[in-house]
Amino acid sequence: MGVSIFNAVSAIGGGITLVTGTLPVPKDLLRHTPFESYVIPGLCLGVVIGGSAIVGAVALLSHARSLPVSWTGQVSSSRATIRVAAMRHR
């Protein structure tokens, strides 16, 4: 459960910094992507990754059956797959 909470806090924090621009990330990293700014990636990070981690943490706290927890794992696995595909694209 601690890992889910840490993942949620870091993803939501990272999403906020990307959307607001408080973390100076070079725009060159977006060169081979369909994005012109970090707003959409930041929203995806905060809402999709952070939100799914919150769902997983709540499911663990409430002793819910495996659906929300496995859904959280699937979202994280999908994120890893997309990152690998994006690195190959460069």
Phi and psi in radians as a Rosetta constraint file:
Dihedral C 1 N 2 CA 2 C 2 CIRCULARHARMONIC -1.068 0.35
Dihedral N 2 CA 2 C 2 N 3 CIRCULARHARMONIC -0.622 0.35
Dihedral C 2 N 3 CA 3 C 3 CIRCULARHARMONIC -1.168 0.35
Dihedral N 3 CA 3 C 3 N 4 CIRCULARHARMONIC -0.706 0.35
Dihedral C 3 N 4 CA 4 C 4 CIRCULARHARMONIC -1.111 0.35
Dihedral N 4 CA 4 C 4 N 5 CIRCULARHARMONIC -0.733 0.35
Dihedral C 4 N 5 CA 5 C 5 CIRCULARHARMONIC -1.168 0.35
Dihedral N 5 CA 5 C 5 N 6 CIRCULARHARMONIC -0.748 0.35
Dihedral C 5 N 6 CA 6 C 6 CIRCULARHARMONIC -1.074 0.35
Dihedral N 6 CA 6 C 6 N 7 CIRCULARHARMONIC -0.749 0.35
Dihedral C 6 N 7 CA 7 C 7 CIRCULARHARMONIC -1.084 0.35
Dihedral N 7 CA 7 C 7 N 8 CIRCULARHARMONIC -0.737 0.35
Dihedral C 7 N 8 CA 8 C 8 CIRCULARHARMONIC -1.119 0.35
Dihedral N 8 CA 8 C 8 N 9 CIRCULARHARMONIC -0.832 0.35
Dihedral C 8 N 9 CA 9 C 9 CIRCULARHARMONIC -1.112 0.35
Dihedral N 9 CA 9 C 9 N 10 CIRCULARHARMONIC -0.762 0.35
Dihedral C 9 N 10 CA 10 C 10 CIRCULARHARMONIC -1.236 0.35
Dihedral N 10 CA 10 C 10 N 11 CIRCULARHARMONIC -0.648 0.35
Dihedral C 10 N 11 CA 11 C 11 CIRCULARHARMONIC -1.208 0.35
Dihedral N 11 CA 11 C 11 N 12 CIRCULARHARMONIC -0.744 0.35
Dihedral C 11 N 12 CA 12 C 12 CIRCULARHARMONIC -1.179 0.35
Dihedral N 12 CA 12 C 12 N 13 CIRCULARHARMONIC -0.737 0.35
Dihedral C 12 N 13 CA 13 C 13 CIRCULARHARMONIC -1.090 0.35
Dihedral N 13 CA 13 C 13 N 14 CIRCULARHARMONIC -0.760 0.35
Dihedral C 13 N 14 CA 14 C 14 CIRCULARHARMONIC -1.120 0.35
Dihedral N 14 CA 14 C 14 N 15 CIRCULARHARMONIC -0.681 0.35
Dihedral C 14 N 15 CA 15 C 15 CIRCULARHARMONIC -1.111 0.35
Dihedral N 15 CA 15 C 15 N 16 CIRCULARHARMONIC -0.729 0.35
Dihedral C 15 N 16 CA 16 C 16 CIRCULARHARMONIC -1.115 0.35
Dihedral N 16 CA 16 C 16 N 17 CIRCULARHARMONIC -0.759 0.35
Dihedral C 16 N 17 CA 17 C 17 CIRCULARHARMONIC -1.170 0.35
Dihedral N 17 CA 17 C 17 N 18 CIRCULARHARMONIC -0.591 0.35
Dihedral C 17 N 18 CA 18 C 18 CIRCULARHARMONIC -1.223 0.35
Dihedral N 18 CA 18 C 18 N 19 CIRCULARHARMONIC -0.736 0.35
Dihedral C 18 N 19 CA 19 C 19 CIRCULARHARMONIC -1.181 0.35
Dihedral N 19 CA 19 C 19 N 20 CIRCULARHARMONIC -0.745 0.35
Dihedral C 19 N 20 CA 20 C 20 CIRCULARHARMONIC -1.437 0.35
Dihedral N 20 CA 20 C 20 N 21 CIRCULARHARMONIC -0.311 0.35
Dihedral C 20 N 21 CA 21 C 21 CIRCULARHARMONIC 1.397 0.35
Dihedral N 21 CA 21 C 21 N 22 CIRCULARHARMONIC 0.293 0.35
Dihedral C 21 N 22 CA 22 C 22 CIRCULARHARMONIC -1.274 0.35
Dihedral N 22 CA 22 C 22 N 23 CIRCULARHARMONIC -0.377 0.35
Dihedral C 22 N 23 CA 23 C 23 CIRCULARHARMONIC -1.771 0.35
Dihedral N 23 CA 23 C 23 N 24 CIRCULARHARMONIC 2.030 0.35
Dihedral C 23 N 24 CA 24 C 24 CIRCULARHARMONIC -1.301 0.35
Dihedral N 24 CA 24 C 24 N 25 CIRCULARHARMONIC 1.506 0.35
Dihedral C 24 N 25 CA 25 C 25 CIRCULARHARMONIC -1.625 0.35
Dihedral N 25 CA 25 C 25 N 26 CIRCULARHARMONIC 2.268 0.35
Dihedral C 25 N 26 CA 26 C 26 CIRCULARHARMONIC -1.080 0.35
Dihedral N 26 CA 26 C 26 N 27 CIRCULARHARMONIC 2.385 0.35
Dihedral C 26 N 27 CA 27 C 27 CIRCULARHARMONIC -1.206 0.35
Dihedral N 27 CA 27 C 27 N 28 CIRCULARHARMONIC -0.283 0.35
Dihedral C 27 N 28 CA 28 C 28 CIRCULARHARMONIC -1.055 0.35
Dihedral N 28 CA 28 C 28 N 29 CIRCULARHARMONIC -0.461 0.35
Dihedral C 28 N 29 CA 29 C 29 CIRCULARHARMONIC -1.180 0.35
Dihedral N 29 CA 29 C 29 N 30 CIRCULARHARMONIC -0.319 0.35
Dihedral C 29 N 30 CA 30 C 30 CIRCULARHARMONIC -1.605 0.35
Dihedral N 30 CA 30 C 30 N 31 CIRCULARHARMONIC 0.036 0.35
Dihedral C 30 N 31 CA 31 C 31 CIRCULARHARMONIC -0.928 0.35
Dihedral N 31 CA 31 C 31 N 32 CIRCULARHARMONIC -0.787 0.35
Dihedral C 31 N 32 CA 32 C 32 CIRCULARHARMONIC -1.799 0.35
Dihedral N 32 CA 32 C 32 N 33 CIRCULARHARMONIC 0.541 0.35
Dihedral C 32 N 33 CA 33 C 33 CIRCULARHARMONIC -2.146 0.35
Dihedral N 33 CA 33 C 33 N 34 CIRCULARHARMONIC 2.892 0.35
Dihedral C 33 N 34 CA 34 C 34 CIRCULARHARMONIC -1.397 0.35
Dihedral N 34 CA 34 C 34 N 35 CIRCULARHARMONIC 0.096 0.35
Dihedral C 34 N 35 CA 35 C 35 CIRCULARHARMONIC -1.764 0.35
Dihedral N 35 CA 35 C 35 N 36 CIRCULARHARMONIC 2.477 0.35
Dihedral C 35 N 36 CA 36 C 36 CIRCULARHARMONIC -1.724 0.35
Dihedral N 36 CA 36 C 36 N 37 CIRCULARHARMONIC -0.327 0.35
Dihedral C 36 N 37 CA 37 C 37 CIRCULARHARMONIC -2.487 0.35
Dihedral N 37 CA 37 C 37 N 38 CIRCULARHARMONIC 3.091 0.35
Dihedral C 37 N 38 CA 38 C 38 CIRCULARHARMONIC -1.611 0.35
Dihedral N 38 CA 38 C 38 N 39 CIRCULARHARMONIC 0.183 0.35
Dihedral C 38 N 39 CA 39 C 39 CIRCULARHARMONIC -1.154 0.35
Dihedral N 39 CA 39 C 39 N 40 CIRCULARHARMONIC -0.917 0.35
Dihedral C 39 N 40 CA 40 C 40 CIRCULARHARMONIC -1.148 0.35
Dihedral N 40 CA 40 C 40 N 41 CIRCULARHARMONIC -0.824 0.35
Dihedral C 40 N 41 CA 41 C 41 CIRCULARHARMONIC -1.041 0.35
Dihedral N 41 CA 41 C 41 N 42 CIRCULARHARMONIC -0.641 0.35
Dihedral C 41 N 42 CA 42 C 42 CIRCULARHARMONIC -1.158 0.35
Dihedral N 42 CA 42 C 42 N 43 CIRCULARHARMONIC -0.709 0.35
Dihedral C 42 N 43 CA 43 C 43 CIRCULARHARMONIC -1.139 0.35
Dihedral N 43 CA 43 C 43 N 44 CIRCULARHARMONIC -0.724 0.35
Dihedral C 43 N 44 CA 44 C 44 CIRCULARHARMONIC -1.094 0.35
Dihedral N 44 CA 44 C 44 N 45 CIRCULARHARMONIC -0.758 0.35
Dihedral C 44 N 45 CA 45 C 45 CIRCULARHARMONIC -1.072 0.35
Dihedral N 45 CA 45 C 45 N 46 CIRCULARHARMONIC -0.866 0.35
Dihedral C 45 N 46 CA 46 C 46 CIRCULARHARMONIC -1.223 0.35
Dihedral N 46 CA 46 C 46 N 47 CIRCULARHARMONIC -0.791 0.35
Dihedral C 46 N 47 CA 47 C 47 CIRCULARHARMONIC -1.437 0.35
Dihedral N 47 CA 47 C 47 N 48 CIRCULARHARMONIC -0.889 0.35
Dihedral C 47 N 48 CA 48 C 48 CIRCULARHARMONIC -1.310 0.35
Dihedral N 48 CA 48 C 48 N 49 CIRCULARHARMONIC -0.951 0.35
Dihedral C 48 N 49 CA 49 C 49 CIRCULARHARMONIC -1.277 0.35
Dihedral N 49 CA 49 C 49 N 50 CIRCULARHARMONIC -0.865 0.35
Dihedral C 49 N 50 CA 50 C 50 CIRCULARHARMONIC -1.122 0.35
Dihedral N 50 CA 50 C 50 N 51 CIRCULARHARMONIC -0.732 0.35
Dihedral C 50 N 51 CA 51 C 51 CIRCULARHARMONIC -1.126 0.35
Dihedral N 51 CA 51 C 51 N 52 CIRCULARHARMONIC -0.719 0.35
Dihedral C 51 N 52 CA 52 C 52 CIRCULARHARMONIC -1.188 0.35
Dihedral N 52 CA 52 C 52 N 53 CIRCULARHARMONIC -0.578 0.35
Dihedral C 52 N 53 CA 53 C 53 CIRCULARHARMONIC -1.186 0.35
Dihedral N 53 CA 53 C 53 N 54 CIRCULARHARMONIC -0.636 0.35
Dihedral C 53 N 54 CA 54 C 54 CIRCULARHARMONIC -1.129 0.35
Dihedral N 54 CA 54 C 54 N 55 CIRCULARHARMONIC -0.754 0.35
Dihedral C 54 N 55 CA 55 C 55 CIRCULARHARMONIC -1.030 0.35
Dihedral N 55 CA 55 C 55 N 56 CIRCULARHARMONIC -0.765 0.35
Dihedral C 55 N 56 CA 56 C 56 CIRCULARHARMONIC -1.113 0.35
Dihedral N 56 CA 56 C 56 N 57 CIRCULARHARMONIC -0.724 0.35
Dihedral C 56 N 57 CA 57 C 57 CIRCULARHARMONIC -1.144 0.35
Dihedral N 57 CA 57 C 57 N 58 CIRCULARHARMONIC -0.737 0.35
Dihedral C 57 N 58 CA 58 C 58 CIRCULARHARMONIC -1.129 0.35
Dihedral N 58 CA 58 C 58 N 59 CIRCULARHARMONIC -0.698 0.35
Dihedral C 58 N 59 CA 59 C 59 CIRCULARHARMONIC -1.104 0.35
Dihedral N 59 CA 59 C 59 N 60 CIRCULARHARMONIC -0.703 0.35
Dihedral C 59 N 60 CA 60 C 60 CIRCULARHARMONIC -1.179 0.35
Dihedral N 60 CA 60 C 60 N 61 CIRCULARHARMONIC -0.705 0.35
Dihedral C 60 N 61 CA 61 C 61 CIRCULARHARMONIC -1.145 0.35
Dihedral N 61 CA 61 C 61 N 62 CIRCULARHARMONIC -0.645 0.35
Dihedral C 61 N 62 CA 62 C 62 CIRCULARHARMONIC -1.597 0.35
Dihedral N 62 CA 62 C 62 N 63 CIRCULARHARMONIC 0.081 0.35
Dihedral C 62 N 63 CA 63 C 63 CIRCULARHARMONIC 0.993 0.35
Dihedral N 63 CA 63 C 63 N 64 CIRCULARHARMONIC 0.661 0.35
Dihedral C 63 N 64 CA 64 C 64 CIRCULARHARMONIC -1.198 0.35
Dihedral N 64 CA 64 C 64 N 65 CIRCULARHARMONIC 2.786 0.35
Dihedral C 64 N 65 CA 65 C 65 CIRCULARHARMONIC -1.228 0.35
Dihedral N 65 CA 65 C 65 N 66 CIRCULARHARMONIC -3.137 0.35
Dihedral C 65 N 66 CA 66 C 66 CIRCULARHARMONIC -1.222 0.35
Dihedral N 66 CA 66 C 66 N 67 CIRCULARHARMONIC -0.230 0.35
Dihedral C 66 N 67 CA 67 C 67 CIRCULARHARMONIC -1.017 0.35
Dihedral N 67 CA 67 C 67 N 68 CIRCULARHARMONIC -0.973 0.35
Dihedral C 67 N 68 CA 68 C 68 CIRCULARHARMONIC -1.101 0.35
Dihedral N 68 CA 68 C 68 N 69 CIRCULARHARMONIC -0.626 0.35
Dihedral C 68 N 69 CA 69 C 69 CIRCULARHARMONIC -1.198 0.35
Dihedral N 69 CA 69 C 69 N 70 CIRCULARHARMONIC -0.751 0.35
Dihedral C 69 N 70 CA 70 C 70 CIRCULARHARMONIC -1.205 0.35
Dihedral N 70 CA 70 C 70 N 71 CIRCULARHARMONIC -0.560 0.35
Dihedral C 70 N 71 CA 71 C 71 CIRCULARHARMONIC -1.111 0.35
Dihedral N 71 CA 71 C 71 N 72 CIRCULARHARMONIC -0.724 0.35
Dihedral C 71 N 72 CA 72 C 72 CIRCULARHARMONIC -1.078 0.35
Dihedral N 72 CA 72 C 72 N 73 CIRCULARHARMONIC -0.763 0.35
Dihedral C 72 N 73 CA 73 C 73 CIRCULARHARMONIC -1.095 0.35
Dihedral N 73 CA 73 C 73 N 74 CIRCULARHARMONIC -0.661 0.35
Dihedral C 73 N 74 CA 74 C 74 CIRCULARHARMONIC -1.153 0.35
Dihedral N 74 CA 74 C 74 N 75 CIRCULARHARMONIC -0.705 0.35
Dihedral C 74 N 75 CA 75 C 75 CIRCULARHARMONIC -1.098 0.35
Dihedral N 75 CA 75 C 75 N 76 CIRCULARHARMONIC -0.768 0.35
Dihedral C 75 N 76 CA 76 C 76 CIRCULARHARMONIC -1.145 0.35
Dihedral N 76 CA 76 C 76 N 77 CIRCULARHARMONIC -0.676 0.35
Dihedral C 76 N 77 CA 77 C 77 CIRCULARHARMONIC -1.153 0.35
Dihedral N 77 CA 77 C 77 N 78 CIRCULARHARMONIC -0.697 0.35
Dihedral C 77 N 78 CA 78 C 78 CIRCULARHARMONIC -1.106 0.35
Dihedral N 78 CA 78 C 78 N 79 CIRCULARHARMONIC -0.693 0.35
Dihedral C 78 N 79 CA 79 C 79 CIRCULARHARMONIC -1.074 0.35
Dihedral N 79 CA 79 C 79 N 80 CIRCULARHARMONIC -0.746 0.35
Dihedral C 79 N 80 CA 80 C 80 CIRCULARHARMONIC -1.119 0.35
Dihedral N 80 CA 80 C 80 N 81 CIRCULARHARMONIC -0.703 0.35
Dihedral C 80 N 81 CA 81 C 81 CIRCULARHARMONIC -1.114 0.35
Dihedral N 81 CA 81 C 81 N 82 CIRCULARHARMONIC -0.743 0.35
Dihedral C 81 N 82 CA 82 C 82 CIRCULARHARMONIC -1.133 0.35
Dihedral N 82 CA 82 C 82 N 83 CIRCULARHARMONIC -0.694 0.35
Dihedral C 82 N 83 CA 83 C 83 CIRCULARHARMONIC -1.116 0.35
Dihedral N 83 CA 83 C 83 N 84 CIRCULARHARMONIC -0.732 0.35
Dihedral C 83 N 84 CA 84 C 84 CIRCULARHARMONIC -1.129 0.35
Dihedral N 84 CA 84 C 84 N 85 CIRCULARHARMONIC -0.746 0.35
Dihedral C 84 N 85 CA 85 C 85 CIRCULARHARMONIC -1.107 0.35
Dihedral N 85 CA 85 C 85 N 86 CIRCULARHARMONIC -0.683 0.35
Dihedral C 85 N 86 CA 86 C 86 CIRCULARHARMONIC -1.168 0.35
Dihedral N 86 CA 86 C 86 N 87 CIRCULARHARMONIC -0.638 0.35
Dihedral C 86 N 87 CA 87 C 87 CIRCULARHARMONIC -1.179 0.35
Dihedral N 87 CA 87 C 87 N 88 CIRCULARHARMONIC -0.626 0.35
Dihedral C 87 N 88 CA 88 C 88 CIRCULARHARMONIC -1.194 0.35
Dihedral N 88 CA 88 C 88 N 89 CIRCULARHARMONIC -0.528 0.35
Dihedral C 88 N 89 CA 89 C 89 CIRCULARHARMONIC -1.169 0.35
Dihedral N 89 CA 89 C 89 N 90 CIRCULARHARMONIC -0.510 0.35
